[in-house]
Amino acid sequence: MPEPRQQRLGAYLARTDSDGADVLDDLDAPRRQAFLDADSGLQDSLTIAHRRSDSFDANRFLRATDTDSRQVLQRVDDATATRLLVRYGEGDLDPDHLRQLNTLLTNSEMDQADIQRMMGMLETKKDDPLLDEEIDAGDLINLAASDKSDLDQTRIVGKTDDGEPLWFESGRYRPGADDNHG
């Protein structure tokens, strides 16, 4: 192993202790090299996600994603990056979703608060009566990209009989009214 990579390995293990050793043990050789060449923020987020989520597989993540899809993780704070990785591990996000989120951030169509709101919706949709369990990341990304919606103001999300997302923003939903719409 080249000396610079050995130094990054030593610094990583000093930061993460046994959690880092667990991640490295789970990575195959090509992924281990890519992991050690990644910036420390991504390494730390992957380590936290690996520790927090039984379904997160750093090996699978590094194999399935590329620099473009991982870039979103560098554009948000560590807590938000970890939430994105945990949702990835749970199957709620895929590399295309990560790329789309990065594009929306780049174009200022979303900000970190919108991503946090989206992660919250995905995390709680099974228990939140205001969110349809059938809503997925693609639906929420499409809402965020729409000129008609404001994700941080969205309070109720459902689907029409055709499977199209339907949303109500704060102040626009009136129980019992005939003209409620997203």
C-alpha positions in Angstrom: 0.0 0.0 0.0 1.5 3.4 -1.0 2.6 5.6 1.9 0.0 8.3 1.5 -2.8 5.7 1.6 -1.2 4.2 4.7 -1.2 7.7 6.3 -4.9 8.1 5.4 -5.7 4.7 6.8 -3.9 5.5 10.1 -5.7 8.9 10.4 -9.1 7.2 9.6 -8.6 4.4 12.2 -7.4 7.0 14.8 -10.7 9.0 14.2 -13.1 6.0 14.1 -11.5 3.3 16.2 -13.3 -0.1 16.0 -16.1 1.3 13.9 -13.7 2.1 11.2 -12.0 -1.3 11.4 -15.4 -2.9 11.0 -16.1 -0.9 7.8 -12.7 -1.7 6.4 -13.2 -5.4 7.1 -16.4 -5.4 5.2 -14.9 -3.8 2.1 -13.5 -5.7 -0.8 -10.0 -4.6 -2.0 -11.1 -2.2 -4.8 -13.7 -0.6 -2.6 -11.2 -0.3 0.3 -8.8 1.6 -2.0 -11.7 3.9 -3.2 -12.7 4.4 0.5 -9.3 5.3 1.6 -8.9 7.8 -1.3 -12.3 9.5 -0.4 -12.3 12.6 1.6 -12.6 12.2 5.4 -16.2 13.6 5.5 -17.4 10.8 3.2 -15.4 8.2 5.2 -16.9 9.4 8.5 -20.5 9.5 7.1 -20.1 6.0 5.7 -18.8 4.7 9.0 -21.7 6.3 11.0 -24.2 4.8 8.5 -22.5 1.4 8.7 -22.8 1.6 12.5 -26.4 2.9 12.7 -28.1 0.8 10.0 -28.0 -2.9 9.7 -29.2 -2.6 6.1 -26.4 -0.2 5.0 -23.6 -1.9 3.1 -20.7 0.4 2.4 -19.3 -2.1 -0.2 -22.6 -2.0 -2.2 -22.8 1.8 -1.9 -19.3 2.3 -3.2 -19.8 -0.2 -6.0 -23.2 1.3 -7.1 -22.3 5.0 -6.9 -19.9 7.3 -8.7 -18.4 10.6 -8.0 -21.4 12.5 -9.3 -23.9 10.6 -7.2 -21.7 10.9 -4.1 -21.2 14.7 -4.5 -24.4 15.5 -2.8 -23.0 14.0 0.4 -20.2 16.7 0.4 -22.7 19.5 -0.1 -24.6 18.9 3.1 -23.6 18.7 6.7 -22.5 15.4 8.3 -25.8 14.7 10.0 -27.7 15.1 6.7 -25.2 13.0 4.8 -25.6 10.2 7.3 -29.4 10.4 7.0 -29.0 10.1 3.2 -26.8 7.1 3.6 -29.1 5.4 6.0 -32.0 6.0 3.6 -29.9 4.6 0.9 -29.2 1.5 3.0 -32.9 1.1 3.7 -33.6 1.1 -0.1 -35.4 4.5 -0.1 -32.7 6.2 -2.3 -30.6 5.0 -5.2 -27.7 6.5 -7.1 -30.0 8.4 -9.5 -31.9 10.0 -6.6 -28.5 11.1 -5.2 -27.6 12.6 -8.6 -30.9 14.4 -8.8 -30.6 15.8 -5.3 -27.1 17.1 -6.2 -28.5 18.8 -9.3 -31.3 20.4 -7.4 -28.8 21.7 -4.8 -26.6 23.0 -7.6 -29.5 24.8 -9.3 -30.8 26.2 -5.9 -34.1 24.3 -6.4 -33.5 22.6 -3.0 -31.4 23.4 0.0 -30.2 21.3 2.9 -33.5 22.0 4.9 -35.5 20.5 2.0 -33.3 17.4 2.0 -33.8 17.1 5.7 -37.5 17.5 5.3 -37.5 14.9 2.6 -35.5 12.4 4.8 -37.9 13.0 7.6 -40.9 12.2 5.3 -39.2 9.0 4.1 -38.3 8.0 7.7 -41.8 8.6 9.1 -44.2 7.8 6.3 -45.2 4.5 7.8 -46.3 6.2 11.1 -47.4 9.6 9.8 -51.1 9.7 8.9 -50.4 12.8 6.7 -48.0 10.8 4.4 -49.1 8.1 2.0 -46.9 5.0 2.6 -46.6 4.7 -1.2 -44.7 8.0 -1.5 -41.1 7.4 -2.5 -38.0 9.4 -3.0 -38.7 9.9 -6.7 -42.1 11.4 -5.9 -40.6 13.8 -3.3 -37.7 14.8 -5.6 -40.3 15.6 -8.4 -42.2 17.7 -5.9 -39.1 19.6 -5.0 -38.2 20.1 -8.7 -41.7 21.3 -9.5 -42.4 25.1 -9.8 -45.7 24.4 -8.2 -44.5 23.0 -4.9 -42.4 24.1 -1.9 -41.2 21.0 -0.1 -40.5 22.8 3.2 -44.1 24.0 3.2 -45.6 20.6 2.2 -47.5 19.1 5.1 -49.6 16.3 3.5 -48.5 14.0 0.7 -50.6 11.3 -1.0 -51.1 9.8 -4.4 -54.0 10.0 -6.7 -55.8 6.9 -8.1 -53.4 7.3 -11.1 -50.4 7.0 -8.8 -49.4 10.7 -9.2 -48.2 12.5 -6.1 -50.7 14.9 -4.5 -49.5 17.4 -1.9 -50.9 20.1 0.3 -48.8 22.9 1.6 -49.1 24.7 4.9 -52.0 27.1 4.8 -53.5 25.6 1.7 -55.3 22.6 3.1 -58.7 23.2 4.6 -60.4 20.1 6.0 -63.8 19.6 4.3 -63.2 22.1 1.5 -63.9 21.1 -2.1 -61.0 23.1 -3.6 -58.1 21.5 -1.8 -55.2 20.9 -4.2 -51.5 20.8 -4.4 
